[in-house]
Every structure is written in structure tokens, then in C-alpha cells.
Amino acid sequence: MIFWNVKKLADLLRNNELTSNQKLRYILVVFAFLSITPYAYLDSSFNSVYALEMMAILFTTVWGIRLCFEANEEGDGKDFFERFICIGFPIVIRLAVILIPLYFVFYIVVSIISQGYYGVGTEYGYMDVLGTVLIEIMFYLQVRKWIRYMAS
């Protein structure tokens, strides 16, 4: 991997001299970095829950991208990056449209059930981590499904 010499990497890409596996390494590093960057801004609020979430998201991101890449390679092996990014967009929109209302319903139900108990349903906890990871898994499984379809 080229870490500093942008021109050299640009030339390799321009001349189509990088293999799919070499390109995969770049996307894995970029997405892994993006998945843990938000945790850099937590100061004293960083705790074991956030540490678990950071590790779970990092693992899920790498696992999910590799899963999608392998699905593409099992098919025609073409245009993984374009497929991954482009098909990921409407999948994110669909997940948001479906899950945001469900989140609000869940939050209202938890608030009603926990009424009178200070802190219940308001603190970020392990169930929130599980929910975050499950959403990410749903995303990657959907992307994989459609990449398989496109690559067949």
C-alpha cells in the first residue's frame, strides 16, 4: 500500500495497475478509519460501552466489506467499488426510512415503561451497541445480496 505518495497511487490507478485485492485494502482501511473516527471526539464520556461499540463496528465493517467483495468475486468480479458504493446508497436510505420510525416507537415504549425510573432508557448501553451492529449487519447483507445479483 502507498501511504504518502498520492501521485504514484494516482498513476497506478490511472494506468489500471492495481489488482482488485490491492484496491480492497484501501477501501478496508478507509472504511475502518471512518468507522472509528467518531470515537476520537469522546472525552470523559468514553467508557466500556463505547469501547465495545468501536471494536464491534470496526470488526463488522471489515467483515461486511470482505463479505461483499467475496460475493462480487464469486460472480463476474467486475466493478466492485462502483457496485458497493452505488448500491449502498439506496440501501442506506431504505434502512433509514424503515428504522428511524421504529426507533422512535421503541424509544416511546421504553420511556413509558420506564417512567419513574431515573436513567432507564436514556443512557447509552449495551443494547444500543447491539442495535447499531445489527443495523450495520443488515446493511452489508443487503449490499451483498444485490452485488450477487449484479455479478451473476
ABEGO torsion letter per residue (X at the ends): XBAABAAAAAAAAAAGABBAAAAAAAAAAAAAAAAAAAAAABBAABBAAAAAAAAAAAAAAAAAAAAAAAAAAABAGBGAAAAAAAAAAAAAAAAAAAAAAAAAAAAAAAAAAABGBBGBGABBBAAAAAAAAAAAAAAAAAAAAAAAAAAX
